[in-house]
Amino acid sequence: MNTSSLPRIAVLATGGTIAGSAGDASKTAGYKAGVVGVDKLLDAVPALGSVARIHAEQIAGIDSKDMSAALWTTLARRIDALLAQDDIDGVVVTHGTDTLEETAYLLHLTVKGAKPVVLTAAMRPSTALSADGPLNLLNAVTVAASKDAAGKGVLVAFNNQIHSARDVTKTNTYAVDAFRSPESGVLGFVQDGRVEFQRVAVRPHTGASEFAVADQWPMVEIVASYADASRVMVDALVAAGARGIVVAGTGNGSMHATLTQALAEAVKRGVAVVRASRVGSGHVMRNGAASDDALGTVAGTLNPYKARVLLMLALAAGANDLQRIFDTY
């Protein structure tokens, strides 16, 4: 087969379960994440050679629960540099599942190239019986090599589905179909070499986004509302110098009265407060379950973890029109 005409795809490995290893092939838990190098991951998928020419880089080798903002900066800048090369047609990032949705959304709002960027991962380590990583990696490269994937923002290829980075979230602790886009559904499908898109993301992303990664990130944390919630965590975060707080509220972003009082005081001290919901789907209405106008808070449609990403980016950019930003992105 003449491979010289195949797209050239950069595969950037960051670790995760897809690069995990256990001493027993029957074990799908209790493994060591991020220990298998990118070359070995690629060797396990010989079919990649018929899809693309691969350029591989090991960016990190971590369990994604330990993802950091500094690594986000490194990853985003490396992706932009690769996309600017004429001999690179797309990028695939292998990642752990725990924080994949956060990294994907961060890249969705900061990477500027229009070429495809696709994240993938696995729920079972590479040593497991029926490991899902190899097929997910093959499908991710297949999507990245597709011209139809260009300009659609950062994508997540997982379990034969293609998700938008903005919408996707992990919804199961162990199943190989752990990722869902609860409100909007998948963008399309990838199977047996076929890539099919059925819709596109309409909110601004990549080159249309006003954001960039930072060298210094503002401190933004998440607190939850629940029965008999106290104000201890809010007060501690304000004292520690937090610039933003995202509330994982009950229902439609509602907050316990004690928590509401603490957050209202935090806003008066210059802390940005965003209301989200712990429910898992649905949007939070402005002035719905809380009076955002009176409290000075912001409401939006993102889950708490993605809301934190957007708030970090907005504060790093010096933005003060936060409701507009959450309405836009």
Number of C-alpha atoms within 10 A of each C-alpha: 5 6 12 9 8 15 21 22 26 25 28 22 29 26 26 31 31 32 30 29 23 17 11 12 14 11 15 21 15 12 19 17 21 24 20 21 17 22 13 11 18 18 11 14 14 12 13 19 14 13 22 22 20 19 12 16 15 15 18 21 20 21 23 21 12 11 19 11 18 13 15 19 19 15 22 21 18 15 22 18 14 19 23 15 10 8 12 18 25 28 28 29 27 28 30 31 23 20 19 26 24 23 24 27 24 27 29 25 27 25 28 24 19 21 27 25 33 31 31 27 29 29 25 25 29 27 21 20 13 13 19 21 29 22 21 24 28 25 29 30 32 26 31 31 27 20 14 14 24 18 17 22 32 30 28 30 29 28 21 17 23 30 28 27 29 26 24 24 25 17 14 12 11 12 11 15 17 16 22 19 19 15 13 14 15 22 20 17 19 21 15 10 14 11 21 17 16 9 13 15 17 9 12 14 25 22 16 14 16 15 20 20 23 17 10 10 15 18 17 21 21 19 16 20 23 15 8 10 15 16 18 11 16 23 16 11 20 20 10 10 12 19 22 24 28 27 30 25 23 19 18 22 25 22 25 17 14 14 23 20 13 17 26 17 16 24 18 11 11 12 21 22 26 27 29 34 27 20 15 16 17 16 18 23 17 20 14 12 16 19 13 18 10 9 18 16 23 25 27 23 21 23 24 26 21 23 27 23 20 22 27 24 22 20 18 19 16 9 12 11 10 19 14 12 16 18 13 11 17
